[in-house]
Amino acid sequence: MDYKIIFSDVDGTLLNSEHRMQEGTLKAIKSLKEKNIAFVIVTARGPSGIYPIFKRYNIVCPMVCYSGALIIDEDGQIVYSKGICKNSAIRIIDYIESENMDCTWNVYSMNSWIVNDKKDSRVIEEENIVEAEASEGKVEELPNGTDIGKILCMCNNNEIDEIEKKLKAKFPSLSIVKSSDTLLEIMERGVNKGAGIKVLCEKWKIDIEKTIAFGDNFNDVDMLDTVGLPFLMGNAPKELIERYNNITDNNDEEGIYKALSKIELI
């Protein structure tokens, strides 16, 4: 198969457990570029969480952010945006707070990251991981017409399944999915990584069968089920490993590099 484009999740996939890209992975990305095969980041992160990666490794590529709600091309231009409206975001936050859910909420819009408690240890940890800084505030302070890429709930891992269940029951039209055992992503109706990939392939006139994707968690399922050749990382939850045939090595063992080498793409 003459593959034209590679899509990759970031945390748990492109980056290792120390949140760094390994030598083989970087080598693979540069090799793909030399062969005119596009490499696209597909992530729940916002742009501000990706720019430090670009700077550290001296690379630039298109990115599908907020799990498909925002697509930005290699030149930094917005290709696509489908966010939650301000009023809907207010209703979601009000519900989370009224139910006293064991989580802290985060609201993302383009490069803006608003939290309800900047001193929360979970927010501090996330700031260190993505190398971006949150601002304490309220959704009401955002300008009218703001496109909110996602709302992120940082949850107690013992409570996240119940929180997910409640939010899905209350807001059935929204896209709600776990990205880890403590993180719950909330996006607009129809927004997911697979839908974002379809938008980009349609705009670039790329046959979806000529695409490859790498992911490691539940919010990657739509992406993996969309592309022509999906690879699940070895560090994925057992439930997903039992579901997919193509399991590559984990994110600490150059899973992306090894998979692309195995199919002789690099």
N, C-alpha and C positions, 0 to 999 in steps of 0.2 A: 504493500500500500504506500502510495506517495503522500505521506503526511505533510500537512501545510502549517499546522499550528499546535503549540503545546500550551495547555492551561495548568497552572499550579496554585494550589492553596499555599498559604504562608506558614502559619503557626502549626507545628507538628508535621510539616511536609517540606517546604522549602528551607526552613530554618531548623536547626537541631534543638536539643533540649536546653541549650544555653542561649537560644535565640540568635544564633549566628549561622551564616551560610558556610558550608564546608567547601573545601578546595575543589573536589570533583564536581559538585553541583554548579559552582561558578564556571568551571571549565566547560561544562555541558551547555550552559546558557550562551557562552561566547561562541562555542562551536555551532550551535543552532543558528546564531545570527550570521555566521560566515556562510552557512548553507541557505540563507534566506528563508529559514523556517521561523515563524513568529513565536515568541515566548511571551505569554500574558499572565500576569499575576491575578488570581481570583481570590478575594479575601473578604472576611467580615470587617477587617480594619478599614479606617478611612484613609484618605490620601496622606494626612500628616503622619500616619503610622508606617507609610511605605517610603516616603522621601528619605528618611535616615538610612534605609537599606540601599537605596540608589547611591547615596553619597558615600557610604562605607565601601561599597564594592565597585563603584564607578560604572554602574550600569543604568540604563533607562529602558523602560518597556511600557506598553499599555497596561492599564490596571482596571479590573472590575472590582469596585469597592462596595462596602456595605452589603455583601452577599448578592450583588446584582442590581442594587438601587442606583448606583452611579458608575458610569464608564468614562474613563479618561484616556485619551490616546497618548502616543509617545511624545507628542509635542505639548502635552498638558492641556489640551482642549477637551471640553466636555462633549462626549459623543451621545450620551443618554443619561437621563435622570428620571427616576420615578420614586419619590419619597412620600412619607406620611405627612399629611397637612398638620399645621400647628394645632388646630382645634382637636383633632383626633389624638395627637400626642398628649395634650392636656388631659383628655378623658382617660387615657391609658395610665398616665402617672397618678391621677387622682384615684383610680381604682387600686393601683398597687399600694398606695399609701393608706387608703381606707381599709384595706384588708390586712394591714400590718404584716405584709409579706417579709420573710427573712431574706431580704436582698437590698442592694443599693442600686438605684437606677442611673443610667447614663444616656444622654441624648446627643446624637451626632448629626451635624449638618455641614457638608463640605469639609472645611478644616476646623470647624467649631466642635468643641467637646464640653458639654455642660453636665455637671454632676450635682447631686443634692448635698453631698458631704465630701469635700476635698480631703478631709483628714481620715476618711475610711481607709483601712489598711489595704482593702481590695483595690481601691482606686490608685493608691500609691504604687502597689505592685504592678498594675497595668501601665501606669505612667513609665515605670522603669523598663518594662518589656518593650513597649512601642516607641519609647523615647520621644514622647509628646506630652504636653501639659494640659490637664483639664482645668476648666474654670467653674467655680461654684456659682450656681444661679438657678433660675426658674425658666421653664419653657415659655411662660407668658412674656418674658423679656425679649424673645426672638422677634424679628420683624414679621409682620403679616406677609403671607406668601412664601415664607421660608420652606424649602423642601428638606424635610428631615429624613436623612438616609436610613437611620435605624434608632431604636431604643434598645439598650443593652442592660439586662438585669444580671448583676453579679450576685449569685445566690449561695446559700449554704448548700453544700453538696447533698445533704440529707433531705433537703426541702425542695430541690430544683424540680423534681418530677411532679410534685403536687402543685408548685407554682406554674409550671408549664400547662398542666391540666386545667387549672382555673383560668388562666389567660386565654387559652384556646376556646374554652366554653363561653367566656365573656365576649371575646372578639374573634368569632369564627371566620371572618372574612380576611383577617390579617395572616401574614406568613410568619409563623413562630417556630423556631427550631433551636435545638441545643448545639453549641459549637464546642463544648467541653462539659465536664461533670459539674462545673460551677457557673457556666456562662449560657445565658438564654438570649437569643437574638429575636427582635421583633421588627418586621418590615411591612411595607405596604402589600396589599393583595397581589398575588402573582409574582412577587419578587423572590427569586432564589438564584443560586449560582448557575443552574442549568438554563434558566430563562435569559440571564445575562449573556451567556455564551451564544445562545441562539440569536440574540440581537446583534452581537458583534459579527458572527459568521454571516448573517444576512447582509449587513452593511458592507462587509469586505468580500462578499460573494464567494465564500469558502464552503465547500461541501462538508456537512457535519460529520460524514463518515471518515473524513481525512483529518480528524482532530484526536488529540490525546489529552488526558487529564490525570492529575495526581491529587489525591486528597486523603484525609485521615480521620474524618469525623462525620457526625450525622448531618451537619450542614453542607457537606460535600456530596451527599447522595444524589441530589438532583443533577449536579454537574457530572458525576461519574456515570449516571444513567443516560445522559444526553450525548456524550462524545462517542466517537467511533471505537476508541481503545482506552478504557479506564484502567488506572493502576491505583490500588489501595495500598497505603503505607503499612508496614509491618507493625507499627505502633498503634494501629486503629483498635477500637473496641472489638471484643470477641464477636459480638453480634454482627458486626459488619464483615469481619474476616470470614465468617461462615457464609456470608452472602455473595462474595465476589471471588472470581477465579484468579484474576491477575493480582497477586500479592507480591509487592516488591519488599526490599529490606526497609528497616525503620529509618526515621529521620536522623538518627545518629550514625547510621551505617551507609550513607550515600545512596539511599533508595532511589532517588530520581536518576542519578548518574548511572547506577547499575541497570535500571530498567531500560533507559535509552541506549545503553551500550549493548544490552542483550538483543534488542530488536535492530541493532546496527544503524541507528539513526545518528549516532555521534561516533 
